[in-house]
Every structure is written in C-alpha cells, then in structure tokens.
C-alpha cells in the first residue's frame, strides 16, 4: 500500500496486537480514511502531519475490532426494553422485577420479557402460580436465558387454549403437573403455542432494539457480527425489517451478516424464497448470504441431540436421546442445495449427534459440489464426539464457540452433568482439542442467551472458569492460550463473515479497531475479564469512547 503522505489517525505508545500469528506485537498503527496505512514501530509516527490525530495509548492495548459470529442483536436490544430478568438467578428478584414492571407499565396488555435461568427452579421448570400471584390480571410470557423455554401464567395458557388435553408438539414439550395440566413451562416448539397469541413487537420497537443493541456492542468493542436468525419462522419473530431499515438509512454502522432461517417444517421448496430474500436484504452494510439450520435444542431440557441417551434423576439411562429438528438424511440434500447456491450453511448444533449430522451434511455438499468458498460453521458445540473433532479441519468447517458456557455453574453442575453419561460429559466444549486438530475457531456470544462481552468469553476460554467464581476449572485440558482466544473473536469470526480485510491489523485492511484499558498479556489470566474497552473505531471513525478514555 502507498504510504506516502500523511495519516489521519495514529496510535502510539502501547502494544499493538496484530492478530497475525507470524508477527509479534508492534507499537504503532496509522490510519488514512477507512483503511490501515501502516503498522510497525516508531517509524509509523513519521506519517503524522499537521492535521493528524494522535492517540497516545499510554500502555493500553490496540487490537482488531471484535466480531461476533453468532448473536441475536435485535432480540437482545428489544429485550433490554422489556421485563428484564437477566443478571440474577434469585427467584425473589425475578418476582420483584415482574411486579415492578407490571406496576410501571399498566397500559401493556401482556407482560413480555425474559432472561431467567433454569437453575432457579426445581428441575429447571418454573410454575405458573408464581406469576399468577404477582401478575395474574394479565397474561405473562417470559423466555429463559437460552430462549429454548418459556415461563407463562394461567391467563396466557388460557388465551392460547392450552389444557391438559393439548398434545405436545413434535418439536417441543408442555411441562405438566401430575394430573396433566400445564404447569407453566414450555420447552422448544411448545413455546410457539403461546408466542402465537402474544402481541407482535412493532417495526419501530424492533428498529429501536437494533440501535440499542448496536450501541451496547460498540461499547464492548464489537465492530461486526452475524445475526443468527433473520426471516425466522417456527414460532420465532422475524426481525429482518429492522436491519433493512437501518442498512438503508445508514444508521447501521457495523457490517452485519444475516443468517436466513431455514423453516424446519418445510422442504427444499423454500430455496427460491431464500435466494429472493438474500437479494432483498443485501443492502448497505448488511449481507444475507448465510442460511441457519437449527438442528437440535439444549442439554438442560434434554432436547440436545445426543448419541447416547440422557440419564434420569437416579442416574439410570432413559429412552430419550434428544431431538433432531431436521431429518438428518434430508438435511444433507438441503445443505448441498444451499451450498450450490453460494450460501453459507450455519448450524445450531449442540449435542454430539447434531454435530455429526451437520458434519455429514457438509461432507455430502463437498462430495456433490466440490470445495466451494461457502465457509460453513457450527455454533455451540457443547458435546463433540472425539471421532468428529478432526472432521472440522478435513471438511473446512469452522467451530464457532460460545466460550462463556464452558464453566462450572449451576446450569452445568445441576441441570446437565447429572443427566449425561460420564464419557460424553467429558467431551463438552472441546476448544483445545479442536484447535490442536487444526480447526478454524470463530467465536460468538449467542446474546441475549449470555453476555455479549467478548472479554468475559475470552476469560473463560483461557481459564475455563467464570470471572471471580473461585470454581475449579471445567475440563482444564480444553483451555485456549490467550492469543488463540483473541484470534477466535477477531480473525476467526472475520473469516466466517467473509470479511477478509478485517480481523487482523495489516496495511490495507479496514480500520476496525479496539483499544483496551490495559495490556491483557501483561497481567495474570485470572484478570482478563477486568479489562474494559476504552475506544472503538469502525472504518477509522470513533463509535465509542469510555468516559475515562
């Protein structure tokens, strides 16, 4: 790149983590326009001119902007404006918040929100009578933190017509009292029975949610992301209009890849619609070249697809091995077809059977279409059979990790480990094995399922324990080195998002940059999550500055 002339912006006086495995830390970086002009040492400062803005890092670290490869930004932003139960696991806190929300929003016909944890209830199942006591005058619909279950009250059940005689849908479960009456918990596809009668979020609320989410993600140093659920069906809301509006009017500052939802109740007849949606929604900084296949549920409610049956509360094998939401044989044809149309296959694959079904589908696509640059990726990967670990590299499938989940916490220790056989329990979140086998690692948060803060995720990827928890490391052999974890959240996710001119700091690359308030390599691994984002830049323009930046 031509480095003659002056820079618009220069960073100096601190470590520059380039993200390039073959290059050590540098100490200065220059930007001209929306591109990186030069990266290096003291010589970079010679590119300063009379109008150059010079940012003194003061020992703070500069690195590529974080990218989230699997997030639900509109959903998270909307929920921030609803009845928010995140940040606590205390039942008394939930009920107090619901009561306060009901009192301060008397004109809302429904109380809607979410963020509760299964660990807060015996067996992970909430009861309707608790909601009846604090908000029985109105229907209540509250999704849990992983959005695979909902907590509803009696009025909501009545409005949806759910009784003891209502059968479970094929892709879900109505939690029931001993006599068969619905108890107030809805799992997976059963959520849609009530969701169908909940007042729809308006376009204005969705747009406000997106912009609210964008501000939060910028504060956390996230400069680009892949939203894992556009044009959704199967009981999930379609939030694509918010992206289309923001991308058209220029208020979408980040580059976003939208993953178009594969309707699991339909067949390949939906392919022409996906092609049309890709064209319609690829505008401005939005690109919709990914297709999302949701293959299974989650382990805590026994719907993650496993190769071995779950155990019951007494440690005995059951007949339940989880759910495959899409027939695995049909899936191979679907993935082959979307790959041939240059879509990226993006999988929700949490159990080891779901992971295997996804990899089998990618193998079928490779056999039929050859090696196309569609960059398929599998998100979540809670349980991966060791035989399938090397297949990620051989098939060119990226492992998109949600590192924050790989830790001892009640949802793991009380609702997961007791119900898995010891062998698959030891195959959970095998980040280290995947990396050693040569798999490309990307990273995402799945927010609002869990915190969107990359630094918290990186902390757990390195320590396999939550910040400040004091718990023993969860399967410590699967730890990642700090540099590897940082690359997953930068160049790894950039690769998944086909953003090859981002993710590393090189001359000519787009100037998506983050300044942390410290050098995270200089402190102990246990202090990684104490770091904060001081500055965030997108295309050379500052989009966030902390008060003390």
C-alpha positions in Angstrom: 0.0 0.0 0.0 1.2 3.5 -0.7 2.4 5.0 2.5 3.4 8.4 1.1 1.6 11.4 2.5 0.2 11.7 6.0 -2.1 9.7 8.2 -5.5 10.9 9.5 -5.0 8.9 12.7 -2.0 7.4 14.5 -2.0 5.2 17.6 1.3 5.0 19.5 2.7 4.4 23.0 1.3 0.9 23.6 1.3 -2.7 22.4 -0.4 -3.4 19.1 -1.8 -7.0 18.9 -2.0 -7.5 15.1 -3.6 -10.9 15.3 -1.1 -12.2 12.8 0.4 -15.5 14.2 3.6 -14.8 12.3 4.1 -11.3 13.7 4.9 -10.2 17.2 3.4 -7.2 18.9 4.0 -3.8 17.3 3.9 -0.4 18.9 2.2 2.0 16.4 -0.5 2.0 13.8 -1.6 4.6 11.2 -4.9 5.1 9.5 -5.8 7.0 6.4 -9.5 7.3 5.6 -11.2 4.0 6.4 -8.0 1.9 5.9 -4.9 1.0 7.9 -2.0 2.8 6.4 0.9 1.2 8.3 1.7 -1.0 11.3 5.0 -1.1 13.0 7.2 0.8 15.4 8.5 4.4 15.8 8.8 4.9 12.0 5.0 4.9 11.8 4.8 8.1 13.7 6.7 9.8 10.9 3.4 9.6 8.9 1.9 12.3 11.1 1.1 15.6 9.6 -0.3 18.9 11.0 -3.9 17.6 10.9 -3.2 14.0 12.1 -5.0 13.0 15.3 -2.5 11.1 17.5 -3.9 8.8 20.2 -1.5 8.1 23.0 -2.2 4.6 24.1 -0.4 5.1 27.4 0.4 1.5 27.6 -3.0 0.3 26.6 -3.5 -2.4 24.0 -4.7 -1.8 20.4 -6.2 -4.8 18.6 -8.6 -5.6 15.8 -12.2 -5.0 16.4 -14.0 -8.0 17.9 -16.6 -9.8 15.7 -19.4 -11.9 17.0 -20.1 -14.8 14.7 -23.4 -15.8 16.4 -25.6 -13.3 18.0 -29.2 -12.1 18.1 -28.7 -8.4 18.3 -32.3 -7.2 17.6 -33.7 -9.7 20.0 -31.3 -8.7 22.7 -31.9 -5.0 22.1 -35.7 -5.4 22.2 -35.5 -7.4 25.4 -33.5 -4.7 27.1 -36.6 -2.6 26.8 -39.0 -5.3 28.2 -39.3 -7.1 31.5 -35.6 -7.9 32.0 -34.7 -10.8 34.3 -31.0 -11.0 33.4 -28.2 -10.6 35.8 -29.7 -12.6 38.7 -30.7 -16.2 39.5 -32.7 -15.4 42.6 -36.4 -16.2 42.3 -37.3 -13.3 44.7 -35.5 -10.9 42.3 -37.5 -12.2 39.4 -40.8 -11.8 41.1 -39.9 -8.3 42.3 -38.9 -7.2 38.8 -42.0 -8.7 37.3 -44.2 -6.9 39.9 -42.3 -3.6 39.4 -42.6 -3.9 35.6 -46.3 -4.6 35.9 -46.9 -1.6 38.1 -44.9 0.8 35.9 -46.4 -0.5 32.6 -50.1 -0.5 33.4 -51.2 0.0 29.8 -49.5 -3.0 28.4 -51.9 -5.9 27.7 -49.2 -8.5 28.1 -46.1 -8.7 30.3 -43.3 -9.9 28.0 -39.6 -10.3 28.6 -37.1 -12.8 29.7 -33.7 -13.8 30.9 -34.5 -16.2 33.8 -32.3 -19.2 34.4 -33.4 -22.8 34.7 -31.3 -23.3 37.7 -33.6 -21.0 39.7 -36.4 -23.6 39.7 -36.6 -27.3 40.9 -35.8 -29.4 37.9 -35.4 -26.3 35.8 -39.2 -26.0 35.4 -41.0 -22.8 36.6 -44.6 -22.7 37.8 -47.5 -20.6 36.6 -48.8 -20.0 40.1 -45.8 -17.8 40.9 -46.7 -15.5 38.0 -50.4 -15.6 38.9 -49.5 -14.2 42.3 -47.7 -11.1 41.0 -49.3 -10.5 37.7 -52.4 -12.7 37.5 -54.5 -9.9 36.0 -52.6 -10.0 32.7 -51.0 -12.8 30.6 -47.3 -13.2 31.0 -44.7 -14.7 28.6 -41.1 -14.8 29.7 -38.4 -16.6 27.8 -35.5 -18.2 29.6 -31.9 -17.0 29.1 -31.2 -19.6 26.4 -34.6 -18.9 24.6 -35.4 -22.6 24.4 -38.1 -22.4 27.0 -40.7 -20.0 28.3 -42.5 -19.3 31.6 -46.1 -18.4 31.3 -49.0 -17.8 33.7 -52.5 -19.2 33.8 -54.0 -16.4 31.8 -51.5 -16.8 29.0 -52.2 -20.6 28.9 -56.0 -19.9 28.7 -55.6 -17.4 25.9 -53.6 -19.9 23.9 -56.1 -22.7 24.6 -53.6 -24.9 26.3 -55.2 -27.5 28.6 -54.4 -31.0 29.9 -55.8 -32.3 26.6 -53.4 -30.3 24.5 -50.8 -32.7 22.9 -47.1 -31.9 22.9 -45.9 -30.6 19.5 -43.4 -32.9 17.8 -40.6 -30.4 18.3 -41.3 -29.5 21.9 -42.9 -30.2 25.3 -45.5 -28.7 27.6 -44.4 -29.1 31.1 -47.2 -30.6 33.2 -48.4 -31.1 36.7 -49.1 -34.6 38.0 -52.6 -34.6 36.7 -51.6 -33.5 33.2 -52.5 -29.8 33.5 -49.9 -27.4 32.1 -47.6 -26.3 34.8 -46.3 -23.0 33.3 -43.2 -24.2 31.5 -43.0 -24.6 27.7 -40.0 -26.2 26.0 -38.7 -25.7 22.4 -41.5 -25.8 19.9 -44.2 -25.6 22.6 -43.3 -22.0 23.1 -44.9 -21.1 19.8 -48.3 -22.2 21.2 -48.3 -19.1 23.4 -46.0 -16.9 21.3 -48.6 -17.0 18.5 -51.0 -15.0 20.7 -48.5 -12.6 22.2 -48.9 -9.1 20.7 -46.3 -8.6 18.0 -43.4 -6.3 18.5 -43.8 -3.3 16.2 -41.4 -2.4 13.5 -40.5 0.8 15.4 -39.7 -1.3 18.5 -37.5 -3.7 16.5 -35.6 -0.8 15.0 -35.1 0.8 18.4 -33.9 -2.6 19.7 -31.3 -2.9 16.9 -29.9 0.6 17.5 -29.9 0.0 21.3 -28.0 -3.3 20.7 -25.6 -1.6 18.3 -24.6 1.0 21.0 -24.0 -1.8 23.5 -22.0 -3.9 21.1 -19.8 -0.9 20.2 -19.2 -0.3 23.9 -17.9 -3.8 24.1 -15.6 -3.4 21.2 -17.7 -5.4 18.7 -17.4 -3.9 15.2 -19.2 -6.5 13.1 -21.4 -9.5 13.7 -23.5 -12.3 12.2 -27.1 -12.3 13.3 -28.2 -15.9 13.5 -31.9 -15.6 12.9 -33.3 -13.4 10.1 -36.7 -14.1 8.5 -37.4 -16.6 11.2 -40.4 -18.9 11.4 -41.3 -21.9 13.7 -42.5 -19.6 16.4 -39.6 -17.2 16.4 -40.0 -13.5 15.4 -38.8 -12.1 12.1 -36.6 -9.1 12.8 -35.3 -8.5 9.3 -37.2 -5.3 8.7 -35.1 -3.6 11.4 -31.9 -4.4 9.6 -33.2 -3.5 6.2 -34.3 -0.1 7.5 -31.1 0.7 9.4 -28.9 -0.5 6.4 -30.9 1.6 4.0 -30.9 4.8 6.1 -27.3 4.5 7.2 -27.9 4.0 10.9 -26.4 0.6 10.7 -22.7 1.4 11.3 -21.4 -2.1 11.7 -21.1 -4.6 8.9 -23.6 -7.4 9.6 -24.1 -10.8 8.0 -27.7 -12.0 8.3 -28.3 -15.8 8.6 -31.6 -16.5 6.9 -33.7 -19.0 8.8 -34.4 -22.5 7.4 -38.0 -23.3 8.1 -37.8 -26.8 9.6 -41.4 -27.6 8.8 -40.8 -27.2 5.0 -38.6 -28.8 2.4 -36.3 -27.5 -0.4 -39.3 -25.7 -1.9 -38.2 -22.7 0.2 -34.9 -22.3 -1.7 -36.2 -19.7 -4.2 -37.5 -17.6 -1.4 -34.1 -17.7 0.3 -32.5 -16.5 -2.9 -35.0 -13.7 -3.2 -34.5 -12.7 0.5 -30.7 -12.6 0.0 -31.1 -10.1 -2.8 -33.7 -8.0 -1.0 -31.8 -7.8 2.3 -28.2 -7.4 1.0 -28.1 -3.6 1.2 -25.7 -1.1 2.6 -23.7 -2.7 5.3 -26.0 -5.8 5.5 -25.3 -9.0 3.7 -27.6 -12.0 3.9 -25.6 -14.9 2.4 -25.9 -17.4 5.2 -28.6 -19.9 6.0 -29.3 -21.0 9.5 -30.2 -24.6 10.2 -31.3 -25.2 13.8 -30.7 -28.9 14.3 -31.4 -29.5 18.0 -32.3 -28.0 21.3 -30.3 -27.7 24.6 -29.0 -30.2 27.1 -30.7 -28.7 30.1 -34.1 -29.6 28.9 -32.9 -32.9 27.3 -33.6 -31.7 23.7 -29.9 -31.5 22.5 -29.4 -34.4 20.1 -27.1 -36.9 21.6 -25.5 -40.2 20.5 -26.3 -41.7 23.9 -29.5 -41.4 26.0 -29.9 -39.0 28.8 -30.0 -40.3 32.4 -32.8 -39.7 34.8 -32.5 -38.2 38.2 -31.4 -41.6 39.6 -28.5 -42.0 37.1 -30.3 -44.6 35.0 -30.5 -44.5 31.2 -33.7 -43.2 29.7 -35.1 -43.7 26.2 -34.6 -40.0 25.3 -31.6 -39.0 23.2 -32.9 -35.6 22.3 -34.5 -34.1 19.2 -33.3 -33.8 15.6 -35.4 -30.9 14.4 -34.5 -31.6 10.7 -34.4 -35.2 9.3 -30.6 -35.9 9.0 -30.9 -37.5 5.6 -33.0 -34.7 4.2 -30.5 -32.2 5.8 -27.7 -33.5 3.5 -29.8 -32.6 0.5 -30.7 -29.2 1.9 -27.1 -28.3 2.7 -25.9 -29.5 -0.6 -28.5 -27.2 -2.3 -27.7 -24.1 -0.3 -24.0 -24.6 -0.8 -24.5 -24.9 -4.6 -26.3 -21.5 -4.4 -23.3 -20.0 -2.7 -25.0 -19.7 0.7 -23.0 -20.3 3.9 -24.5 -23.1 6.0 -24.7 -22.0 9.6 -25.8 -24.7 12.1 -27.1 -24.7 15.6 -25.5 -28.0 16.7 -25.3 -28.5 20.5 -25.3 -32.3 21.1 -22.8 -34.6 19.6 -25.4 -36.3 17.3 -26.4 -32.9 16.0 -22.7 -32.0 15.4 -22.3 -35.3 13.5 -25.4 -34.7 11.4 -24.1 -31.2 10.5 -20.7 -32.5 9.5 -22.3 -35.4 7.5 -24.3 -32.7 5.6 -21.2 -30.7 4.9 -19.4 -33.8 3.7 -22.4 -34.5 1.3 -22.1 -31.0 0.0 -18.4 -31.2 -0.6 -18.8 -34.5 -2.4 -21.5 -33.1 -4.7 -20.3 -29.6 -5.2 -16.5 -29.7 -4.6 -14.8 -27.3 -2.2 -16.7 -24.1 -2.5 -15.8 -20.9 -0.5 -19.0 -21.0 1.5 -17.3 -21.3 4.9 -19.8 -23.5 6.8 -19.8 -23.1 10.5 -21.2 -24.9 13.5 -22.2 -22.9 16.6 -22.5 -24.0 20.3 -20.7 -27.4 20.1 -21.4 -28.3 23.7 -20.7 -32.0 23.1 -18.5 -33.2 20.3 -17.6 -36.9 19.8 -13.8 -37.3 19.6 -14.2 -39.1 16.3 -15.7 -35.9 14.8 -13.1 -33.4 16.1 -10.7 -33.9 13.1 -13.5 -33.7 10.6 -13.7 -29.9 11.2 -10.4 -29.4 9.5 -10.8 -32.0 6.8 -14.2 -30.6 5.8 -13.2 -27.0 6.2 -15.9 -26.4 8.8 -15.4 -23.6 11.3 -16.1 -24.3 15.0 -17.9 -21.2 16.3 -17.6 -21.4 20.1 -19.6 -19.7 22.9 -16.8 -19.8 25.3 -18.7 -18.3 28.2 -20.6 -21.6 28.7 -17.6 -23.8 29.3 -17.6 -23.5 33.0 -18.9 -24.8 36.3 -22.1 -23.1 37.1 -25.5 -24.4 38.4 -26.9 -24.9 34.9 -23.9 -27.1 34.2 -23.5 -28.8 37.6 -27.2 -29.3 38.5 -29.0 -29.5 35.2 -26.5 -31.0 32.8 -23.8 -33.2 34.4 -26.1 -35.4 36.4 -28.0 -36.3 33.3 -25.1 -37.2 30.9 -23.1 -40.3 30.9 -19.6 -39.6 32.1 -18.0 -40.2 28.8 -19.9 -37.6 26.8 -19.9 -35.3 29.8 -16.1 -35.2 29.3 -16.5 -34.2 25.6 -18.0 -30.8 26.4 -16.8 -27.6 24.8 -13.6 -29.2 23.4 -12.0 -25.9 22.3 -8.4 -27.1 22.9 -8.9 -30.4 21.0 -10.5 -28.6 18.1 -7.6 -26.1 17.9 -4.9 -28.8 18.2 -6.7 -30.7 15.4 -6.3 -27.7 13.1 -9.9 -26.5 13.1 -10.6 -22.8 12.5 -12.1 -21.3 15.6 -14.5 -18.4 15.5 -16.4 -17.0 18.5 -19.8 -15.6 19.3 -21.9 -14.9 22.4 -25.4 -16.0 21.4 -26.6 -12.9 23.2 -29.2 -12.4 24.7 -28.7 -16.1 25.8 -25.5 -15.0 27.6 -23.4 -11.8 27.9 -22.2 -10.3 24.6 -19.0 -9.1 26.3 -16.0 -10.7 24.3 -13.6 -10.2 27.2 -15.7 -12.3 29.5 -15.9 -15.0 26.9 -12.1 -14.8 26.3 -11.6 -15.0 30.1 -13.5 -18.3 30.2 -11.8 -19.7 27.1 -8.5 -19.2 28.8 -9.4 -20.1 32.4 -12.4 -22.4 31.9 -14.0 -20.7 34.9 -16.2 -17.6 35.3 -14.5 -14.4 36.4 -14.2 -14.3 40.2 -16.1 -17.5 40.7 -13.4 -19.4 42.6 -14.7 -22.6 41.0 -12.3 -25.3 39.7 -11.6 -25.2 36.0 -14.1 -27.0 33.9 -12.2 -29.7 31.8 -9.0 -27.7 32.0 -7.3 -29.6 29.2 -9.6 -27.7 26.8 -8.2 -24.3 27.7 -7.0 -22.0 25.0 -4.0 -19.7 25.1 -4.9 -16.0 25.2 -3.6 -15.2 21.7 -5.7 -18.1 20.3 -8.8 -16.9 22.1 -8.3 -13.4 20.9 -7.9 -14.6 17.3 -11.2 -16.6 17.6 -13.0 -13.3 18.4 -11.3 -11.4 15.7 -9.8 -13.1 12.6 -11.7 -16.3 13.2 -15.1 -14.6 13.1 -13.9 -12.3 10.3 -13.2 -15.4 8.3 -16.7 -16.8 9.0 -18.2 -13.5 7.9 -16.2 -13.4 4.7 -14.6 -10.2 5.8 -11.1 -10.9 4.7 -9.9 -7.3 5.0 -10.7 -7.3 8.7 -9.8 -9.3 11.8 -6.0 -8.6 11.6 -4.1 -5.4 11.7 -2.4 -5.1 8.3 -1.8 -2.2 5.9 -4.7 -2.1 3.5 -7.2 -3.6 5.9 -10.3 -1.8 7.1 -9.6 0.2 10.2 -12.0 -1.6 12.6 -10.1 -1.1 15.9 -10.4 -1.5 19.6 -8.3 0.0 22.4 -8.5 -1.9 25.8 -7.7 -0.1 29.0 -4.7 -2.4 29.6 -2.4 -4.9 28.1 -4.2 -8.2 28.8 -1.0 -10.1 28.2 0.8 -8.3 31.0 -1.5 -9.4 33.8 -2.5 -12.9 35.2 -5.0 -14.9 33.1 -7.4 -14.6 36.1 -7.6 -10.9 35.5 -8.6 -10.9 31.8 -12.2 -10.0 32.4 -11.2 -7.0 34.4 -10.2 -5.3 31.2 -12.5 -2.8 29.7 -12.9 -1.3 26.2 -11.7 2.3 26.1 -12.2 3.1 22.4 -13.9 1.5 19.4 -13.4 2.5 15.8 -15.2 1.4 12.6 -13.6 2.3 9.3 -11.4 4.8 11.1 -14.4 6.6 12.7 -14.7 6.5 16.5 -18.1 5.0 17.5 -17.4 4.6 21.3 -15.3 6.3 23.9 -15.4 5.3 27.6 -15.8 8.3 29.9 -12.1 8.0 31.1 -10.7 7.2 27.6 
